[in-house]
């Protein structure tokens, strides 16, 4: 168990070593057990977390606010449009000033080509830990919750288990690519064989793909890319299918919308789930476009673990906050 996380930032998935991630999950499981037993966990009493949002949320805001309260502290919700950021407050000023007001700074900024740079710049000037609640490149807390859920459902020995990270159609908007990128970086470290499935135009960042292949080589796991959803689903143990935008291919909104429509048959339905193993689990970070991205029958079916996954966001985040902000 690693014990030197105090004061550390978590911006990218590989910022914490495999052993440090294991420490986070040990603490997360302990916090979850204590919550089930009604045991108090005031590890961050009188601590305050700034939560700066450039992009709205449901689970992220709720889980961080509740998590800080369970830890005995307070989370201050700050919508970027209610600040002076648009009128001149730079990332340096946010890092310097919020780093003096608060005990931690959490930021969600998913604008393509902007979000990660902004969070990294704030961290450069902050004297307190900076936590990435999601950017255009990474979604580390979602990935930690996903790994925690997989441990619960599939056990700790994940070697030779097949995890499908698949694109899926959604009509709402070009969603960030950060979730699949975090998954392909983190999951090979824990023994999972990854099959990444997406149409040609919905590829991920080349540098992230190179990093993911390196993690797979380092930990001796499989990493395969296919462009056929059915092929990917065959004999899978874990299905993680969600939409993301063609942002690496094009930043043109109209072109992106046209490409989405081109692949409207990429839906997770009962027929496709039947291609996976009988005990396969279905995962999604939510929100999902129901009956477009995934059918109600799958989302609400016995193989779905989406609500356990959502709950584990809070426990995983509490663990990181307790370890970095205490």
C-alpha positions as CSV (number, residue, x, y, z in Angstrom):
1,X,0.0,0.0,0.0
2,X,1.3,3.4,-1.0
3,X,1.0,6.2,1.6
4,X,2.5,9.3,-0.1
5,X,-0.4,10.7,-2.0
6,X,-1.0,13.8,0.2
7,X,-0.8,16.9,-1.9
8,X,-0.8,15.1,-5.2
9,X,-2.8,16.2,-8.3
10,X,-4.9,13.7,-10.3
11,X,-5.3,15.0,-13.8
12,X,-4.4,12.1,-16.1
13,X,-5.0,8.4,-15.5
14,X,-1.3,7.5,-15.4
15,X,-0.5,10.2,-12.8
16,X,-0.9,7.5,-10.2
17,X,1.1,4.3,-10.5
18,X,-0.7,1.0,-10.5
19,X,0.2,0.5,-6.9
20,X,-1.2,3.9,-6.0
21,X,-4.5,3.1,-7.9
22,X,-4.7,-0.1,-5.8
23,X,-4.3,2.0,-2.7
24,X,-7.1,4.3,-3.8
25,X,-9.4,1.3,-4.3
26,X,-8.5,-0.2,-1.0
27,X,-9.5,3.0,0.7
28,X,-12.6,3.3,-1.5
29,X,-13.8,-0.2,-0.5
30,X,-13.2,0.6,3.2
31,X,-15.2,3.9,2.9
32,X,-18.0,2.0,1.1
33,X,-18.1,-0.6,3.9
34,X,-18.2,2.1,6.6
35,X,-21.0,3.9,4.8
36,X,-23.0,0.6,4.7
37,X,-22.4,0.2,8.5
38,X,-23.2,3.9,9.3
39,X,-19.7,4.5,10.6
40,X,-18.6,8.2,10.3
41,X,-15.6,9.0,8.1
42,X,-14.7,12.7,9.0
43,X,-11.2,12.5,7.5
44,X,-11.5,16.0,5.9
45,X,-13.2,17.9,8.8
46,X,-13.1,21.6,8.1
47,X,-11.6,21.1,4.7
48,X,-13.2,22.8,1.7
49,X,-13.1,21.7,-2.0
50,X,-13.6,24.2,-4.8
51,X,-15.6,22.5,-7.6
52,X,-15.3,24.6,-10.8
53,X,-17.6,23.6,-13.6
54,X,-17.3,24.7,-17.2
55,X,-19.7,21.8,-18.2
56,X,-22.8,20.8,-16.5
57,X,-23.2,17.4,-14.7
58,X,-25.4,15.2,-12.6
59,X,-23.3,12.4,-11.1
60,X,-20.1,14.4,-10.9
61,X,-21.5,17.3,-8.9
62,X,-23.7,15.1,-6.8
63,X,-20.9,12.5,-6.0
64,X,-18.3,15.1,-5.1
65,X,-20.6,17.2,-3.0
66,X,-22.0,14.2,-1.1
67,X,-18.5,12.7,-0.8
68,X,-17.0,15.8,0.8
69,X,-19.9,16.0,3.2
70,X,-19.4,12.3,4.2
71,X,-15.7,13.2,4.8
72,X,-16.7,16.0,7.1
73,X,-15.8,18.8,4.8
74,X,-17.6,21.1,2.4
75,X,-17.7,21.3,-1.4
76,X,-18.3,24.8,-3.0
77,X,-20.1,24.5,-6.3
78,X,-18.8,27.2,-8.7
79,X,-20.3,27.6,-12.2
80,X,-17.7,29.2,-14.4
81,X,-20.3,31.6,-15.9
82,X,-20.9,33.0,-12.4
83,X,-17.2,34.0,-12.1
84,X,-15.0,36.6,-13.7
85,X,-13.1,34.0,-15.8
86,X,-14.8,35.3,-19.0
87,X,-13.6,38.9,-18.0
88,X,-10.0,38.2,-17.4
89,X,-9.3,35.7,-14.6
90,X,-6.6,33.5,-16.0
91,X,-5.8,29.9,-15.0
92,X,-2.8,31.3,-13.1
93,X,-5.1,33.5,-11.0
94,X,-7.5,30.7,-10.4
95,X,-4.7,28.4,-9.2
96,X,-3.0,31.1,-7.1
97,X,-6.2,32.4,-5.5
98,X,-8.3,29.3,-5.1
99,X,-5.2,27.5,-3.9
100,X,-5.2,30.0,-1.0
101,X,-8.9,29.9,-0.3
102,X,-9.5,26.1,-0.6
103,X,-7.9,22.8,0.4
104,X,-8.4,21.3,-3.0
105,X,-9.5,22.4,-6.5
106,X,-11.6,20.1,-8.7
107,X,-12.3,21.2,-12.3
108,X,-14.6,19.9,-15.1
109,X,-13.7,21.4,-18.5
110,X,-14.3,19.3,-21.6
111,X,-13.9,21.9,-24.4
112,X,-11.9,20.2,-27.1
113,X,-8.3,21.4,-27.2
114,X,-8.8,23.6,-24.1
115,X,-9.9,21.6,-21.0
116,X,-6.8,19.6,-20.2
117,X,-4.5,22.6,-20.9
118,X,-6.6,24.7,-18.5
119,X,-6.6,22.2,-15.7
120,X,-2.9,21.6,-16.1
121,X,-2.2,25.4,-16.0
122,X,-4.3,25.8,-12.8
123,X,-2.3,23.0,-11.2
124,X,1.0,24.7,-12.1
125,X,0.1,27.6,-9.8
126,X,-2.0,25.9,-7.1
127,X,-0.5,25.1,-3.7
128,X,-3.3,22.5,-3.1
129,X,-4.2,19.3,-5.0
130,X,-6.0,19.8,-8.4
131,X,-8.4,17.1,-9.4
132,X,-9.7,16.5,-12.9
133,X,-13.5,16.0,-12.8
134,X,-13.3,15.4,-16.6
135,X,-11.5,17.1,-19.4
136,X,-11.3,16.7,-23.2
137,X,-8.6,14.0,-22.8
138,X,-9.2,12.1,-19.5
139,X,-11.9,11.2,-17.1
140,X,-9.9,9.6,-14.3
141,X,-12.5,9.4,-11.6
142,X,-15.0,7.7,-13.8
143,X,-12.3,5.1,-14.7
144,X,-11.5,4.5,-11.0
145,X,-15.2,3.9,-10.3
146,X,-15.4,1.6,-13.3
147,X,-12.4,-0.4,-12.1
148,X,-13.9,-0.7,-8.6
149,X,-17.2,-2.0,-10.1
150,X,-15.3,-4.5,-12.3
151,X,-13.5,-5.8,-9.2
152,X,-16.9,-6.2,-7.4
153,X,-18.5,-8.1,-10.3
154,X,-15.5,-10.0,-11.8
155,X,-13.1,-10.4,-8.9
156,X,-9.5,-9.1,-8.5
157,X,-7.9,-11.5,-11.0
158,X,-8.9,-10.0,-14.3
159,X,-6.2,-11.7,-16.5
160,X,-7.6,-13.1,-19.7
161,X,-10.9,-11.3,-19.2
162,X,-12.1,-9.5,-22.4
163,X,-13.3,-6.0,-22.0
164,X,-14.9,-4.3,-25.0
165,X,-14.7,-0.5,-25.2
166,X,-17.1,0.3,-28.0
167,X,-18.4,3.4,-29.7
168,X,-22.2,3.6,-29.8
169,X,-24.5,5.9,-31.7
170,X,-26.1,8.9,-29.9
171,X,-28.1,11.7,-31.5
172,X,-27.7,14.3,-28.8
173,X,-24.3,15.8,-29.5
174,X,-20.6,15.0,-30.1
175,X,-19.7,13.7,-26.7
176,X,-16.2,13.9,-25.2
177,X,-13.7,11.2,-26.0
178,X,-12.2,11.2,-22.5
179,X,-14.0,8.1,-21.1
180,X,-12.8,5.6,-23.7
181,X,-9.3,7.1,-23.6
182,X,-9.1,6.7,-19.8
183,X,-10.4,3.1,-20.0
184,X,-7.8,2.0,-22.6
185,X,-5.0,3.6,-20.5
186,X,-6.0,2.2,-17.1
187,X,-7.6,-1.2,-17.7
188,X,-4.6,-3.0,-19.2
189,X,-2.6,-2.4,-16.0
190,X,-5.0,-4.7,-14.2
191,X,-4.8,-7.6,-16.7
192,X,-7.8,-6.9,-18.9
193,X,-7.6,-7.7,-22.6
194,X,-9.0,-4.6,-24.4
195,X,-10.9,-4.7,-27.7
196,X,-11.6,-1.1,-28.9
197,X,-14.4,-0.9,-31.4
198,X,-15.3,2.2,-33.4
199,X,-16.1,3.4,-36.9
200,X,-13.1,4.7,-38.8
201,X,-14.0,8.4,-38.2
202,X,-14.3,8.0,-34.5
203,X,-10.8,7.1,-33.6
204,X,-9.1,8.3,-30.4
205,X,-6.0,10.5,-30.0
206,X,-2.9,8.9,-31.6
207,X,-0.7,9.7,-28.6
208,X,-3.3,8.1,-26.2
209,X,-3.4,5.0,-28.4
210,X,0.4,4.8,-28.3
211,X,0.3,5.1,-24.5
212,X,-2.4,2.4,-24.2
213,X,-0.4,0.0,-26.4
214,X,2.6,0.6,-24.2
215,X,0.6,-0.2,-21.0
216,X,-0.7,-3.4,-22.7
217,X,2.9,-4.4,-23.6
218,X,4.2,-3.6,-20.1
219,X,1.5,-5.7,-18.4
220,X,1.2,-8.4,-21.0
221,X,-2.4,-7.9,-22.0
222,X,-4.2,-7.9,-25.3
223,X,-5.0,-4.7,-27.2
224,X,-7.0,-4.9,-30.4
225,X,-8.8,-2.3,-32.5
226,X,-11.8,-3.4,-34.7
227,X,-14.4,-1.5,-36.7
228,X,-17.3,-4.1,-36.3
229,X,-19.4,-3.9,-33.1
230,X,-20.7,-7.5,-33.5
231,X,-17.2,-8.8,-33.8
232,X,-16.1,-6.9,-30.7
233,X,-18.9,-8.2,-28.5
234,X,-18.2,-11.9,-29.2
235,X,-17.3,-13.8,-26.0
236,X,-16.8,-10.6,-24.0
237,X,-16.8,-10.5,-20.2
238,X,-17.3,-6.8,-20.0
239,X,-19.2,-4.5,-22.4
240,X,-18.5,-0.8,-22.1
241,X,-20.3,0.8,-25.0
242,X,-20.9,4.6,-25.2
243,X,-20.9,7.4,-27.7
244,X,-18.1,9.8,-28.4
245,X,-17.6,12.5,-31.0
246,X,-15.5,12.3,-34.2
247,X,-13.3,15.1,-32.7
248,X,-10.0,13.7,-33.8
249,X,-11.4,13.5,-37.3
250,X,-13.2,16.8,-37.5
251,X,-14.2,19.7,-35.2
252,X,-16.9,20.8,-37.7
253,X,-20.3,20.5,-35.9
254,X,-22.3,19.8,-39.0
255,X,-19.8,17.2,-40.3
256,X,-19.7,15.6,-36.9
257,X,-23.5,15.3,-36.8
258,X,-23.5,13.8,-40.3
259,X,-21.0,11.2,-39.2
260,X,-23.1,10.3,-36.2
261,X,-26.1,9.6,-38.4
262,X,-24.0,7.4,-40.7
263,X,-23.6,4.8,-37.9
264,X,-27.0,4.8,-36.3
265,X,-27.0,1.0,-36.2
266,X,-24.3,1.0,-33.5
267,X,-26.7,0.3,-30.6
268,X,-26.2,-2.0,-27.7
269,X,-29.3,-4.2,-27.8
270,X,-30.3,-7.6,-26.6
271,X,-29.1,-9.3,-29.8
272,X,-25.6,-7.9,-29.4
273,X,-25.4,-8.6,-25.6
274,X,-26.2,-12.3,-26.5
275,X,-22.9,-12.4,-28.5
276,X,-21.0,-11.8,-25.2
277,X,-20.6,-14.4,-22.5
278,X,-23.8,-15.2,-20.5
279,X,-22.4,-13.6,-17.4
280,X,-21.0,-10.5,-19.2
281,X,-21.8,-7.1,-17.6
282,X,-22.9,-4.0,-19.3
283,X,-21.3,-0.7,-18.2
284,X,-22.0,3.0,-19.1
285,X,-21.0,6.2,-17.3
286,X,-24.4,7.8,-18.0
287,X,-26.3,9.7,-19.2
288,X,-27.2,7.4,-22.1
289,X,-29.5,8.1,-25.0
290,X,-32.0,5.4,-24.3
291,X,-33.2,3.3,-27.2
292,X,-30.7,5.1,-29.4
293,X,-27.3,4.3,-27.8
294,X,-28.6,1.4,-25.7
295,X,-32.0,-0.3,-25.4
296,X,-34.1,-0.1,-22.2
297,X,-33.9,-3.9,-22.1
298,X,-30.1,-3.8,-21.7
299,X,-29.9,-0.7,-19.6
300,X,-32.5,-2.0,-17.1
301,X,-31.7,-5.7,-17.6
302,X,-29.9,-8.2,-15.3
303,X,-26.5,-7.7,-16.9
304,X,-26.4,-3.9,-16.4
305,X,-24.3,-2.6,-13.5
306,X,-24.7,1.1,-14.4
307,X,-26.2,2.2,-11.0
308,X,-23.5,0.3,-9.0
309,X,-21.0,2.1,-11.3
310,X,-22.6,5.5,-10.5
311,X,-22.5,4.8,-6.8
312,X,-18.9,3.9,-6.9
313,X,-18.0,7.3,-8.3
314,X,-18.6,8.7,-4.8
315,X,-16.6,6.1,-3.0
316,X,-13.6,6.3,-5.4
317,X,-13.6,10.1,-5.3
318,X,-13.8,10.1,-1.5
319,X,-10.8,7.9,-1.4
320,X,-8.7,10.2,-3.6
321,X,-9.8,13.3,-1.7
322,X,-9.0,11.7,1.6
323,X,-5.6,10.6,0.4
324,X,-4.6,13.8,-1.3
325,X,-6.3,16.5,0.9
326,X,-5.9,15.3,4.5
